[in-house]
Amino acid sequence: MAVSPATLQSGAPETAPAGGEAQAAGGGLTSQLLHVFAENRLAVVGAVVIVLMILFCFVGPVFYHTNQTDTQKALTTAPANAPPSWQYPLGTDENGFDMLGRIMYGGQISLIVGFAAAGIATVIGVIVGAVSGFFGAFLDGFLMRIVDVLLSVPLLYLLIVLAVIFHPSVEILILVIGFTAWLVPARLVRGETLSLRTREFVQAVRVMGGGGTRIVGRHIIPNTIGTIIVNTTFQVADAILLLAALGFIGLGVPAPKTDWGSMIAVGTNYAQSGDWWEIYPTGLAIVLVVVALNFVGDALRDAFEVRLQRR
Amino acid sequence: MTGYLIRRIAQSVVVVFGVVLLTFILTKIIPGGAARAALGPKATPLKIQVYNDQHHYNVSIYQQFWIYIWQIVRHGSLGYSDKYNQSVRSLIDERIPKTLVLVGLSTIFALIVAIPLGVLQVVRRNKPVDYIVTGASFVGYAMPAFLLGELLILWFALDLHWFSFEAPQSNSVWGELSDPRALVLPIFSLAVLTIAGFSRYMRSSMMEALTEDYIRTARAKGASPRRVLYRHALRNALIPIITLLGLTLPAIIGGAIITETVFNYPGMGLLTTNAATQNDVPLLIGTTFVAAIATVIGNLIADLLYAVVDPRVRYA
């Protein structure tokens, strides 16, 4: 979506971690990466939070079994809007669905959409960016004008139109977010490609008879992997926020399925009369995951910057 | 300067044409067609035929595109909302000044807060204040805008009764401005995301400026640390903020959709969410078009301002 505050931090003299020099002696690139990453405690905490949240949402329901799909059953067997108790640790929502179980259930969809949409956006962005930067000329001009046009349409407007036209479902939401969020990775990869295409190793492949597709696929894209991974991390965070915004407007996954944004949208009506458990825990889940992803993205960028410096 | 001006304006014209093409494509990709969407699934083939005739949907796609452009250029027409029984243009015209007020005031507020915050972080770098502001901006960025809005309503409107939980319901801009207390929460909640991004940018931009040669020169000449910071570093660090403002504009205009919905602020964003719940596709495409054009104009102004402030751009 917007310019993430973390992205903006790049170029600050401080971001290069001091540890880069100390551990230079031993290990390959991967272990160097891991080392720099591990030194950043916030990032380790972030990574742990993400893993725990994935386990919580996907493995949690195995141990904490609740009804989250049968609205009729929930309405008849459980109290609606019940406050937290031993039986319902985080209370229940307007239909009597258990909130703790619902955060897991809604979280599955928020996380799946977040990761899948970011994956699609990254794949499209990388291909467009690399092709545009490498082949240049007319193709570059054409593709970059498309990027210019799409960048000037506020993302949320475009998402709303597409969600309304195609009617939201999990698959449609993944596609809609994925197909609108590839602009930033495309620009980043194009920029890197422009500088990579003149490098000696690319000339060497050319001399050896390697064609454009091979150069882009086997040499250019693998060399932009750092940028790609860092950006994907931020993309996941953005996609989760975008889905939440759509859910709030009423364009999230249709009931009885749910996502974190839709849950908060429903909960606010009751939170205003004191039912705090219907929005605070869900809101905390979103903020935790997005902050964690931003920490990890920041640390990954530092790690890759060190790798580049060591070349 | 003239050359730069002409090039930059020409570029904007190309983008505007692209936006027109994009919105035209959006009207064409509705599954089942626009007539089906407008008239409902029970419409008879004859009714659909009549609808298509009225809207010139039965001529070739190129002619349709030409008609679409002509409608916009000649008549400023963006189609018709069957749900409101009113032209899209008149619906948007009523609301756009109010959205501009919200977006403008919140951007100004964001700048007033973010720039000193960033400077404060540089002055007190790696001290508690720096960490607190950095942490807060991470949370501000990760907080869904609607959640922040709802929490502000819960805390400051319903519990403390400091501000109104709803924006003034007025038809005019002056009506909106007549009750400043009701505008505090919407402006603040829209500004938070921008503040989070800008203050972090300001911090790193200042840090970078402080490593420049001209700073060393200024120090060597004996300028006081204060003077170096404010006259030399800050002034140069402020320039990229203009570009950032242009880049953030789509996010601010998009964010206004959420803020207006949360606070029931009668602008273009609320119109958009209402259109979304009523499946009013022509109106949605209309607001998208206007939002995109506003972004293009905003970006153009930002770039021209940049050229005015930073002579290096003009002569490049």
Interface residues (C-beta under 8 A of the other chain):
Chain A: M1 A2 V3 S4 P5 A6 L8 Q9 S10 G11 A12 P13 E14 R145 I146 D148 V149 L150 L151 S152 V153 P154 L155 L156 Y157 L158 I160 V161 L162 A163 V164 I165 F166 A237 L241 A244 A245 F248 I249 G250 L251 G261 I264 A265 T268 A271 Q272 I279 G283 I286 V287 V290 V291 N294 F295
Chain B: Q11 V14 V15 G18 V19 L21 L22 L26 I29 I30 P31 R125 S137 F138 V139 Y141 A142 M143 P144 A145 F146 L147 E150 L151 I153 L154 L158 L193 A196 G197 S199 R200 Y201 R203 S204 M207 E208 T211 L244 L247 T248 P250 A251 I253 G254 G255 I257 I258 T261 T272 T273 A275 A276 T277 N279 V281 L284 I285 T287 T288 A291 A292 T295 V296 N299
